[in-house]
């Protein structure tokens, strides 16, 4: 049996925090190392015992979740841990800030317990989970030509379609089904996209697509 995914919760709403902790401790897949109401408390605890995943509220007192994430990702000791941002807001600009800060996932607090647990599994395996409502809003930014200057990046038609699928929050299987191609072909296109964009993750590709109006 694989070792449980080690998690720390950073959330100032005590009731919501307790609910998350109960949910995690109820499953053998997870181990909750601690739960904290402020970023400063969490940083101290994480330094002493680095988890696999941090569930991070954006709106924290004293130090918000974005700043806390930036500190974690800029420290060699904690740079490899995965951060999932939790919020009540469908704010596409906050999503971009969170991605740039180093977060690997972004979920609404209204997400079901099953979706939150699956997001933890995904991010621990290298994925970038995002609530569909958030993904749609991020995609909408491209229609507004967010972040001006367009870079000359030569994506072919299929690469552009696959990149659009990533930004829309589609899974690899959904992209494969949409364009009637195999999963291996999707992965080949994604590797090519990452190489051309000079990125190494779905989140970074999404940010670059938006910033440089690639779609």
PyMOL commands that set and color helices and strands:
alter all, ss='L'
color gray80, all
select helices_A, chain A and resi 14-25+39-48+65-74+92-101+113-124+132-143+157-167+172-179+183-197+202-211
alter helices_A, ss='H'
color red, helices_A
select strands_A, chain A and resi 5-10+30-36+53-57+82-87+105-108
alter strands_A, ss='S'
color yellow, strands_A
deselect
rebuild
show_as cartoon
